[in-house]
Amino acid sequence: MREVGGVSGKSAVEALAGRLGRDLTAEGICLVAMGGATNVGKYLGMYGPRGRGLRVTGLCDAGEEDGFRRRLERAGLGSGLSRSDLEALGFFVCVADLEDELIRALGTAAVERVVEAEGELGSYRTMRKQPAWRASTAHDRLRRFIAAGSGRKIRYASLLVAALDLDRVPRPLDLLLDHLDSAGR
């Protein structure tokens, strides 16, 4: 059992695995979207050491790291866990969030090309003209744009992964796939 924060994280991991020629199902790996990192305790209880005893890994945003850590400790996976300890256990933290990681890895110009290819450049341009977003960076506007639209986070997660150079995969995704490789084979 491998869990990720939400559906967009699951979509990104599946897309990256596919680009790497990996069939996670054939490797015995089941990705589960938890509906957000705040649900990690529930999933650890069901599948972790005190549940079915499965090896569980995950991905979370930096803002959820402390809660993630507390729930891992409550599940019996250690105490006083550092970020390095989390990674050794197979839990990886995105600097801000997954969208931030992907935008930084691609660069804003490449992300705008993906937005354009999706036929949403006009909507993005309208949003960036709004007073609240005029002074923001292109990075922050793109992050907001992707997060704001219904279903956009899920759709853009796989689209942005598809646009990545494989030598520029964001660290948390790269480490998660490496961990899945060592755990699943």
Contacts in CASP RR format, 6 or more apart in sequence:
PFRMAT RR
TARGET T0000
AUTHOR 0000-0000-0000
METHOD contacts of the structure
MODEL  1
MREVGGVSGKSAVEALAGRLGRDLTAEGICLVAMGGATNVGKYLGMYGPR
GRGLRVTGLCDAGEEDGFRRRLERAGLGSGLSRSDLEALGFFVCVADLED
ELIRALGTAAVERVVEAEGELGSYRTMRKQPAWRASTAHDRLRRFIAAGS
GRKIRYASLLVAALDLDRVPRPLDLLLDHLDSAGR
1 30 0 8 1.000
1 32 0 8 1.000
1 43 0 8 1.000
1 47 0 8 1.000
1 48 0 8 1.000
1 52 0 8 1.000
1 54 0 8 1.000
1 55 0 8 1.000
1 56 0 8 1.000
2 13 0 8 1.000
2 24 0 8 1.000
2 29 0 8 1.000
2 30 0 8 1.000
2 31 0 8 1.000
2 32 0 8 1.000
2 56 0 8 1.000
2 57 0 8 1.000
2 58 0 8 1.000
2 180 0 8 1.000
2 183 0 8 1.000
3 31 0 8 1.000
3 32 0 8 1.000
3 33 0 8 1.000
3 34 0 8 1.000
3 40 0 8 1.000
3 43 0 8 1.000
3 47 0 8 1.000
3 56 0 8 1.000
3 57 0 8 1.000
3 58 0 8 1.000
4 10 0 8 1.000
4 12 0 8 1.000
4 13 0 8 1.000
4 31 0 8 1.000
4 32 0 8 1.000
4 33 0 8 1.000
4 34 0 8 1.000
4 58 0 8 1.000
4 59 0 8 1.000
4 176 0 8 1.000
5 33 0 8 1.000
5 34 0 8 1.000
5 35 0 8 1.000
5 36 0 8 1.000
5 37 0 8 1.000
5 39 0 8 1.000
5 40 0 8 1.000
5 58 0 8 1.000
5 59 0 8 1.000
5 60 0 8 1.000
6 33 0 8 1.000
6 34 0 8 1.000
6 35 0 8 1.000
6 36 0 8 1.000
6 37 0 8 1.000
7 33 0 8 1.000
7 35 0 8 1.000
7 153 0 8 1.000
7 154 0 8 1.000
8 98 0 8 1.000
8 99 0 8 1.000
8 153 0 8 1.000
8 154 0 8 1.000
8 156 0 8 1.000
8 157 0 8 1.000
9 33 0 8 1.000
9 59 0 8 1.000
9 98 0 8 1.000
9 157 0 8 1.000
10 31 0 8 1.000
10 32 0 8 1.000
10 33 0 8 1.000
11 154 0 8 1.000
11 155 0 8 1.000
11 157 0 8 1.000
11 158 0 8 1.000
12 98 0 8 1.000
12 102 0 8 1.000
12 157 0 8 1.000
12 158 0 8 1.000
12 160 0 8 1.000
12 161 0 8 1.000
12 173 0 8 1.000
13 24 0 8 1.000
13 31 0 8 1.000
13 59 0 8 1.000
13 173 0 8 1.000
13 176 0 8 1.000
13 177 0 8 1.000
14 24 0 8 1.000
14 31 0 8 1.000
14 158 0 8 1.000
15 157 0 8 1.000
15 158 0 8 1.000
15 161 0 8 1.000
15 162 0 8 1.000
16 161 0 8 1.000
16 164 0 8 1.000
16 169 0 8 1.000
16 173 0 8 1.000
16 177 0 8 1.000
17 23 0 8 1.000
17 24 0 8 1.000
17 177 0 8 1.000
17 180 0 8 1.000
19 161 0 8 1.000
19 162 0 8 1.000
19 164 0 8 1.000
19 166 0 8 1.000
20 166 0 8 1.000
20 177 0 8 1.000
22 177 0 8 1.000
22 181 0 8 1.000
24 30 0 8 1.000
24 31 0 8 1.000
24 180 0 8 1.000
27 180 0 8 1.000
27 184 0 8 1.000
27 185 0 8 1.000
28 184 0 8 1.000
29 180 0 8 1.000
29 183 0 8 1.000
29 184 0 8 1.000
32 43 0 8 1.000
34 40 0 8 1.000
34 42 0 8 1.000
34 43 0 8 1.000
36 64 0 8 1.000
37 60 0 8 1.000
37 61 0 8 1.000
37 64 0 8 1.000
37 67 0 8 1.000
37 68 0 8 1.000
38 64 0 8 1.000
38 67 0 8 1.000
40 58 0 8 1.000
40 60 0 8 1.000
40 67 0 8 1.000
40 68 0 8 1.000
40 71 0 8 1.000
40 72 0 8 1.000
41 71 0 8 1.000
41 74 0 8 1.000
41 75 0 8 1.000
43 56 0 8 1.000
44 50 0 8 1.000
44 56 0 8 1.000
44 71 0 8 1.000
44 72 0 8 1.000
44 74 0 8 1.000
44 75 0 8 1.000
44 77 0 8 1.000
45 51 0 8 1.000
45 75 0 8 1.000
46 52 0 8 1.000
47 53 0 8 1.000
47 54 0 8 1.000
47 56 0 8 1.000
48 54 0 8 1.000
48 56 0 8 1.000
48 75 0 8 1.000
49 75 0 8 1.000
49 76 0 8 1.000
49 77 0 8 1.000
50 75 0 8 1.000
50 76 0 8 1.000
55 183 0 8 1.000
57 89 0 8 1.000
57 90 0 8 1.000
57 91 0 8 1.000
57 92 0 8 1.000
57 176 0 8 1.000
57 179 0 8 1.000
57 180 0 8 1.000
57 183 0 8 1.000
58 90 0 8 1.000
58 91 0 8 1.000
58 92 0 8 1.000
58 176 0 8 1.000
59 91 0 8 1.000
59 92 0 8 1.000
59 93 0 8 1.000
59 94 0 8 1.000
59 98 0 8 1.000
59 172 0 8 1.000
59 173 0 8 1.000
59 176 0 8 1.000
60 68 0 8 1.000
60 91 0 8 1.000
60 92 0 8 1.000
60 93 0 8 1.000
60 94 0 8 1.000
61 93 0 8 1.000
61 94 0 8 1.000
61 96 0 8 1.000
61 97 0 8 1.000
61 98 0 8 1.000
62 93 0 8 1.000
62 94 0 8 1.000
62 95 0 8 1.000
62 96 0 8 1.000
62 97 0 8 1.000
63 96 0 8 1.000
65 83 0 8 1.000
65 86 0 8 1.000
65 93 0 8 1.000
68 86 0 8 1.000
68 91 0 8 1.000
68 93 0 8 1.000
69 80 0 8 1.000
69 81 0 8 1.000
69 86 0 8 1.000
72 78 0 8 1.000
72 81 0 8 1.000
72 86 0 8 1.000
72 89 0 8 1.000
72 91 0 8 1.000
73 79 0 8 1.000
73 80 0 8 1.000
73 81 0 8 1.000
77 89 0 8 1.000
78 85 0 8 1.000
81 89 0 8 1.000
83 93 0 8 1.000
86 92 0 8 1.000
86 93 0 8 1.000
87 175 0 8 1.000
90 175 0 8 1.000
90 176 0 8 1.000
90 179 0 8 1.000
92 171 0 8 1.000
92 172 0 8 1.000
92 173 0 8 1.000
92 175 0 8 1.000
92 176 0 8 1.000
92 179 0 8 1.000
93 172 0 8 1.000
94 100 0 8 1.000
94 101 0 8 1.000
94 170 0 8 1.000
94 172 0 8 1.000
95 101 0 8 1.000
95 104 0 8 1.000
96 143 0 8 1.000
97 143 0 8 1.000
98 157 0 8 1.000
98 170 0 8 1.000
98 172 0 8 1.000
98 173 0 8 1.000
99 142 0 8 1.000
99 143 0 8 1.000
99 146 0 8 1.000
99 147 0 8 1.000
99 153 0 8 1.000
99 156 0 8 1.000
99 157 0 8 1.000
99 160 0 8 1.000
100 139 0 8 1.000
100 143 0 8 1.000
101 170 0 8 1.000
101 171 0 8 1.000
101 172 0 8 1.000
101 173 0 8 1.000
102 111 0 8 1.000
102 156 0 8 1.000
102 157 0 8 1.000
102 160 0 8 1.000
102 161 0 8 1.000
102 164 0 8 1.000
102 170 0 8 1.000
103 111 0 8 1.000
103 139 0 8 1.000
103 142 0 8 1.000
103 143 0 8 1.000
103 146 0 8 1.000
103 160 0 8 1.000
104 139 0 8 1.000
104 170 0 8 1.000
105 164 0 8 1.000
105 168 0 8 1.000
105 169 0 8 1.000
105 170 0 8 1.000
106 114 0 8 1.000
106 160 0 8 1.000
106 163 0 8 1.000
106 164 0 8 1.000
106 168 0 8 1.000
107 139 0 8 1.000
108 138 0 8 1.000
108 139 0 8 1.000
108 142 0 8 1.000
110 163 0 8 1.000
111 142 0 8 1.000
111 160 0 8 1.000
111 163 0 8 1.000
112 121 0 8 1.000
112 124 0 8 1.000
112 138 0 8 1.000
112 142 0 8 1.000
113 163 0 8 1.000
114 156 0 8 1.000
114 159 0 8 1.000
114 160 0 8 1.000
114 163 0 8 1.000
115 121 0 8 1.000
115 124 0 8 1.000
115 142 0 8 1.000
115 145 0 8 1.000
117 159 0 8 1.000
118 155 0 8 1.000
118 156 0 8 1.000
118 159 0 8 1.000
120 145 0 8 1.000
123 145 0 8 1.000
124 141 0 8 1.000
124 142 0 8 1.000
124 145 0 8 1.000
127 133 0 8 1.000
127 141 0 8 1.000
127 144 0 8 1.000
127 145 0 8 1.000
127 148 0 8 1.000
128 134 0 8 1.000
128 136 0 8 1.000
128 138 0 8 1.000
128 141 0 8 1.000
128 145 0 8 1.000
133 140 0 8 1.000
133 141 0 8 1.000
133 144 0 8 1.000
136 144 0 8 1.000
145 152 0 8 1.000
146 152 0 8 1.000
146 153 0 8 1.000
146 156 0 8 1.000
147 153 0 8 1.000
161 173 0 8 1.000
169 177 0 8 1.000
END
